[in-house]
Amino acid sequence: MAETDLQLFRDTGMLQGMTTKQISIIAAAVDVFAENGYANSSTKEIAKRAGVAEGNIFSTFTNKRGLLHAIIDPVSQSLFPQAVENLVQGKLSTHYATLADFLNGIAWNRIDYLRQNSKVIKIFVAEVFYDEKLRQRFIRNFPISYWLRFDHQFSQLKKAGQLVQWPNAQIGSTMAGIIGEVFLGYLFFKQPLTDATIQRTIDTLVLVLTPK
């Protein structure tokens, strides 16, 4: 796998204390789960990809479900919330004069994050849809500052006449729906995530959310 595929874990020290063999197992599991889906993956295939005996997986992670949680639990509990907080302190704390500036700033930032961590995000999103407990835990760990900063940005853009006078929740769900469709198409249906596709998506949002 590419070195960047585990960068999300490396940046936060999640791999510290792991042996080289254990890291190889995590890396192979990310590859196999992302390619085949959890249900269609086997510890035998993961062990072969990692270049270790299958028993090494069981001795460290107990079983396939334990290996999955070694990947997604840090994402739910620490990595995504921290990434969101970084977004809050960065792009969401910037003043935007126009709706187009705001959408370009936010969308390109999230697209870059998706591209850099696509395999891990794909595994996590699939489990969020499947696992109600994981979904609720993820929601609880989501920083409230994220929603507050979006609310502030929407209110400021409305005052400037740049944004439709819809309820902020409706604006947010519209953005999530249009951008989310592109994200899911890229992650699960092999649709290309080209710069042109991204820009068309942003332009569509500007068109939909600009006051008429």
Long-range contacts (C-beta under 8 A, 24 or more apart in sequence): 1-27, 1-28, 1-30, 1-31, 1-119, 4-116, 5-30, 5-31, 5-117, 5-119, 5-120, 6-30, 7-116, 7-117, 8-75, 8-79, 8-83, 8-116, 8-117, 8-120, 9-74, 9-79, 9-120, 12-74, 12-78, 12-79, 12-82, 14-74, 14-78, 14-79, 21-50, 21-52, 21-56, 22-60, 24-50, 24-51, 24-52, 25-50, 25-52, 25-56, 25-57, 25-60, 25-61, 25-67, 26-67, 26-70, 26-71, 29-67, 29-68, 29-70, 29-71, 30-71, 30-119, 30-120, 30-123, 31-119, 33-68, 33-71, 33-119, 33-123, 34-118, 34-119, 34-120, 34-122, 34-123, 37-126, 38-64, 38-68, 38-123, 38-126, 38-127, 43-67, 68-123, 68-127, 71-120, 71-123, 71-124, 72-123, 72-124, 72-127, 72-134, 75-120, 75-124, 76-124, 76-134, 76-137, 76-138, 76-141, 77-137, 77-141, 80-124, 80-138, 80-141, 80-142, 81-141, 81-142, 81-143, 83-113, 84-142, 84-143, 84-146, 85-143, 85-145, 85-146, 87-146, 88-143, 88-145, 88-146, 88-149, 92-146, 92-149, 92-150, 92-153, 93-149, 95-156, 96-153, 96-156, 96-157, 97-160, 98-160, 98-162, 99-157, 99-162, 99-163, 99-206, 99-209, 99-210, 100-202, 100-206, 102-153, 102-157, 102-162, 103-175, 103-202, 103-205, 103-206, 103-209, 104-202, 107-179, 107-198, 107-201, 107-202, 107-205, 108-198, 110-179, 111-193, 111-198, 114-183, 114-186, 114-187, 114-193, 115-193, 118-186, 118-187, 121-187, 122-187, 122-188, 125-184, 125-187, 126-188, 161-211, 162-210, 162-211, 163-209, 163-210, 163-211, 164-209, 164-210, 164-211, 164-212, 165-211, 171-209, 174-205, 174-208, 174-209, 175-205, 175-209, 178-204, 178-205, 178-208, 179-205
